[in-house]
Amino acid sequence: MAEEKNTNVSYTSEDAVAEKLNIMQTIHKGLCKFGSWLGFGSKYYKSDKRRKKLFFDIITYTILVAFSFIMIYPFWWMLAASFAGNQDAMLNMAWWPSYTAADNPSLGGFFKNYENVFVIAARSSGTNFWQATGITLVYSLVPVTVGIITSTMAAFAFAKLNFKGRNVMFFYCLAAVMVPGPSLMIAQYCIYTSIGWTQNGLAMIIPGCFGAIMTAFFIRQYLYSMPTAIIEAAKIDGAGYWRIFWTFIIPLAMPAITAQFILSFIGCWNNYLGPLFFVENNAWKPLALLNAQFPDYNATVDLYASRMAISVLALLPVLILFAVFQKWILGSIMLTGSKE
């Protein structure tokens, strides 16, 4: 009787194990079938390359759309808040312009925030919008225009002129890029204050006229793609380096020069830390500081929505400039890696 009981138990255990294996095999085949439908092959089912490509395309575009939303939403919020009521812009991540009961009635109207920007003078800085825009243009155009010519001269010398110590000098120039800019600002402030440049905006103009190392680097890389035979032929015809530079180098390198000009202009236009340190005279403060120091509407209400309106107005020229010249910028960047 005992041996018969043990036989029954053994038979029952093996049957249960076999049943579990069948269930697991069924699940495995189901997963393999689902995988083959998505495009992944297995020993049971063949894969479909078109569905596999479709599956990965869906995953890729879903991730891209999600990250695009994360990048674009702050700009949309800024635009929506620039038309919204003051309290709504301050407290909520606005999806659409709206007004709340807490808003001052005098702030009503769809374009009231933009009216505040153009009408109200910045009491804390003494500069209105148009004056700040003109000052920002001066801080952007003058040093960038002169500096891009200076950088192109340096790039021409490093790329096409053979002189002793050229590579060593270029190495030390690149090494200077490794020094963080903010670490030099205290020393620069002391120098600019001692010569009076912080009272008239010259601290934001004169240093930039001497060019930028990274601008010279990118233009130098672009010039490497130009044949040296052109320069040698011009020298045979009696042209000096100055004439070669203006007659041949500038026209041929215009795509790279234009791209670097636009990128440098955008950087100067959006510069906030520089004017904050080096501009002490309220009459010479640019748009970035006007936005940060926009006045109180009264003793208790700060114009958050109007600040958003200033941000939108300051961003529009940069967006338009980049949209018009984006092919030049991308084309120049792709060509900077080519060599002679």
C-alpha positions in Angstrom: 0.0 0.0 0.0 2.9 2.4 0.8 4.6 1.7 -2.5 1.3 2.4 -4.4 0.8 5.7 -2.6 4.4 6.9 -3.4 3.8 6.0 -7.1 0.7 8.1 -7.2 2.5 11.1 -5.7 5.4 10.8 -8.1 3.0 10.6 -11.1 1.1 13.7 -9.9 4.2 15.8 -9.5 5.5 14.9 -12.9 2.2 15.8 -14.4 2.1 19.2 -12.7 5.6 20.0 -13.9 4.7 19.0 -17.5 1.6 21.1 -17.3 3.7 24.1 -16.2 6.2 23.6 -19.0 3.3 23.5 -21.5 2.0 26.8 -20.1 5.4 28.4 -20.3 5.9 27.1 -23.8 2.6 28.5 -24.9 3.4 31.9 -23.4 6.8 31.8 -25.0 5.3 31.1 -28.4 2.7 33.8 -27.9 5.5 36.3 -27.2 7.4 35.1 -30.2 4.4 35.6 -32.4 3.8 39.1 -31.0 7.5 39.8 -31.6 7.3 38.5 -35.2 4.3 40.9 -35.7 6.5 43.7 -34.5 9.3 42.5 -36.8 11.5 40.4 -34.5 12.1 36.9 -35.8 12.5 33.7 -33.7 12.8 30.0 -34.2 9.0 29.7 -34.4 8.1 32.7 -36.6 9.9 34.7 -39.3 10.4 38.4 -38.9 9.0 41.2 -41.1 11.6 43.9 -41.9 9.0 46.5 -42.8 7.2 46.0 -39.5 10.5 46.1 -37.6 11.4 49.4 -39.3 7.9 50.7 -38.5 8.2 49.7 -34.9 11.5 51.5 -34.4 10.3 54.5 -36.3 7.3 54.8 -34.0 9.6 54.6 -30.9 12.1 57.1 -32.4 9.5 59.7 -33.3 7.7 59.3 -30.1 10.9 60.1 -28.2 11.6 63.0 -30.5 8.2 64.4 -30.1 8.4 64.2 -26.4 11.7 65.9 -26.2 10.6 68.5 -28.8 7.6 69.3 -26.5 10.0 69.8 -23.5 12.1 72.2 -25.6 9.3 74.1 -27.2 6.9 74.5 -24.3 8.9 77.2 -22.4 8.8 79.3 -25.5 5.1 78.8 -25.9 4.6 79.6 -22.2 6.5 82.8 -22.7 4.4 83.8 -25.7 1.1 82.9 -24.0 2.1 84.7 -20.8 3.0 87.8 -22.7 -0.7 88.2 -23.6 -2.0 87.0 -20.2 -3.0 88.8 -17.0 -0.2 89.7 -14.6 -1.1 87.2 -11.9 -1.8 84.4 -14.4 1.7 84.9 -15.9 3.3 84.9 -12.5 1.6 81.8 -11.0 0.6 79.5 -13.7 2.3 77.6 -16.6 -0.2 79.2 -19.1 -1.4 77.1 -22.0 -3.5 80.0 -23.4 -3.6 83.7 -22.5 -6.1 84.4 -19.7 -6.9 86.9 -17.0 -7.8 86.3 -13.4 -9.8 88.4 -10.9 -6.6 89.3 -9.1 -5.3 91.2 -12.1 -5.4 95.0 -12.0 -8.2 96.2 -14.3 -5.9 98.8 -15.8 -3.8 95.9 -17.1 -6.6 94.6 -19.2 -6.5 94.2 -23.0 -4.9 91.6 -25.2 -2.0 93.8 -26.1 -1.7 95.7 -22.8 1.5 94.1 -21.8 3.2 95.2 -25.1 1.8 98.6 -24.5 3.4 98.7 -21.1 6.8 97.8 -22.8 6.6 100.7 -25.3 5.0 103.3 -23.0 6.4 102.8 -19.6 10.0 103.9 -19.0 12.1 101.6 -16.8 12.2 103.7 -13.7 14.8 101.5 -12.1 17.2 101.7 -15.0 16.2 105.0 -16.6 16.0 103.4 -20.1 13.0 102.8 -22.3 12.5 100.0 -24.8 13.7 101.8 -27.9 16.8 103.2 -26.2 17.7 99.8 -24.8 17.2 98.2 -28.3 19.5 100.7 -29.9 22.1 100.2 -27.2 21.9 96.4 -27.7 22.4 96.9 -31.4 25.5 98.9 -30.8 26.8 96.3 -28.4 26.1 93.6 -31.0 27.0 95.1 -34.4 30.1 97.2 -33.7 32.3 94.6 -31.8 31.0 91.7 -34.0 31.6 93.5 -37.3 35.1 94.7 -36.4 35.9 91.5 -34.4 34.9 89.2 -37.3 37.4 91.0 -39.6 40.1 90.7 -36.9 39.4 87.1 -36.5 39.4 86.4 -40.2 42.9 88.1 -40.4 44.2 85.8 -37.7 42.5 82.8 -39.4 44.2 83.7 -42.7 47.6 83.9 -41.1 47.2 80.6 -39.2 45.8 78.8 -42.2 47.8 80.0 -45.3 50.9 81.9 -44.1 54.0 79.9 -43.2 55.9 81.6 -40.4 58.1 80.4 -37.5 56.1 79.4 -34.4 52.8 79.4 -36.2 51.5 76.1 -34.7 52.9 76.9 -31.2 51.2 80.3 -31.2 47.9 78.8 -32.4 48.1 76.1 -29.7 48.5 78.8 -27.0 45.5 80.7 -28.5 43.4 77.6 -28.2 44.7 76.9 -24.7 43.3 80.3 -23.7 39.8 79.1 -24.5 40.1 76.6 -21.6 40.1 79.4 -19.1 36.5 80.1 -17.9 35.4 83.6 -18.8 33.7 84.3 -15.5 37.0 83.7 -13.7 38.5 86.7 -15.5 35.6 89.1 -14.9 36.8 90.5 -11.6 40.2 91.5 -13.1 38.5 92.8 -16.2 36.1 94.9 -14.0 39.0 96.5 -12.2 40.7 97.4 -15.4 37.6 98.8 -17.1 36.7 100.8 -14.0 40.1 102.3 -13.7 40.0 103.6 -17.3 36.3 104.7 -17.2 34.8 102.2 -19.6 32.0 101.1 -17.3 30.3 104.5 -17.5 30.0 104.8 -21.2 29.5 101.2 -22.5 33.0 101.0 -24.0 33.6 97.8 -21.9 31.1 96.1 -24.1 32.4 97.4 -27.4 36.2 97.8 -27.5 37.3 94.3 -26.2 35.1 92.6 -28.8 36.8 94.5 -31.6 40.0 92.4 -31.2 38.2 89.2 -32.3 37.5 85.9 -30.7 39.7 82.8 -30.6 36.9 80.3 -31.5 35.7 82.5 -34.4 39.3 82.5 -35.8 39.5 78.7 -35.2 36.4 78.0 -37.3 37.3 80.3 -40.1 40.8 78.9 -40.1 39.4 75.4 -40.6 37.2 76.7 -43.4 40.2 78.3 -45.1 42.0 74.9 -45.1 39.6 73.8 -47.8 40.7 76.6 -50.1 43.5 75.9 -52.6 46.8 77.6 -51.8 47.5 77.9 -55.5 45.2 81.0 -55.6 47.4 82.8 -53.1 50.6 81.8 -54.9 49.2 83.0 -58.3 48.2 86.3 -56.8 51.7 86.7 -55.3 53.3 86.0 -58.7 51.1 88.8 -60.1 52.5 91.2 -57.6 49.7 91.2 -55.0 50.6 91.7 -51.4 49.0 89.9 -48.4 46.7 92.8 -47.7 45.3 92.8 -51.2 45.1 89.0 -51.2 43.1 89.1 -48.0 40.5 91.6 -49.2 40.4 90.5 -52.9 40.4 86.7 -52.5 40.1 85.5 -48.9 37.1 87.6 -47.9 34.9 86.7 -50.9 35.8 83.0 -50.9 35.4 82.7 -47.1 32.1 84.6 -47.0 29.9 81.6 -46.1 32.0 80.9 -43.0 32.3 84.6 -42.1 28.6 85.1 -42.4 27.8 82.1 -40.2 30.3 83.2 -37.6 28.9 86.7 -37.7 25.4 85.5 -37.1 26.4 83.2 -34.2 28.5 86.0 -32.6 25.7 88.5 -33.1 23.2 86.2 -31.3 25.6 85.7 -28.5 26.1 89.5 -28.0 22.4 90.2 -28.4 21.6 87.7 -25.6 24.5 88.7 -23.4 23.3 89.4 -19.8 26.3 88.7 -17.5 28.6 91.1 -19.3 26.4 94.2 -19.1 25.5 93.3 -15.6 29.2 93.5 -14.5 30.6 96.1 -16.9 27.8 98.6 -17.4 27.2 100.9 -14.4 25.6 103.8 -16.1 21.8 103.2 -16.3 21.6 105.1 -19.7 23.8 102.4 -21.3 22.0 99.3 -20.3 20.8 96.8 -23.0 17.5 94.9 -23.4 18.6 92.0 -21.2 19.0 94.4 -18.2 15.9 96.3 -19.1 13.9 93.0 -18.8 15.5 92.2 -15.4 14.9 95.7 -14.1 11.5 96.5 -15.6 9.6 98.8 -13.2 6.9 98.1 -10.7 3.4 99.2 -12.0 2.8 100.5 -8.5 4.4 99.8 -5.1 3.2 96.3 -4.8 2.6 94.8 -8.3 5.5 93.7 -10.5 4.7 93.4 -14.2 5.5 89.7 -14.8 3.5 89.6 -18.0 5.2 92.7 -19.4 8.5 91.0 -18.7 7.4 88.2 -20.9 6.4 90.6 -23.6 10.0 92.1 -23.5 11.4 88.6 -23.8 9.3 87.9 -26.8 10.3 91.2 -28.5 14.0 90.6 -27.7 13.8 87.0 -29.1 12.1 87.8 -32.4 15.1 89.4 -34.2 17.3 86.4 -33.2 14.7 83.9 -34.4 14.2 85.7 -37.7 18.0 86.0 -38.3 18.6 82.3 -37.6 15.7 81.2 -39.8 16.9 83.3 -42.7 20.6 82.2 -42.5 20.3 78.7 -41.1 21.6 77.1 -44.3 24.7 79.3 -44.2 25.3 78.4 -40.5 24.9 74.7 -40.9 26.9 74.6 -44.2 29.8 76.5 -42.7 29.9 74.2 -39.6 30.0 71.1 -41.8 32.8 72.4 -43.9 35.1 73.4 -40.9 36.3 69.8 -40.6 37.7 69.6 -44.1 41.4 69.8 -44.8 43.5 70.8 -47.7 
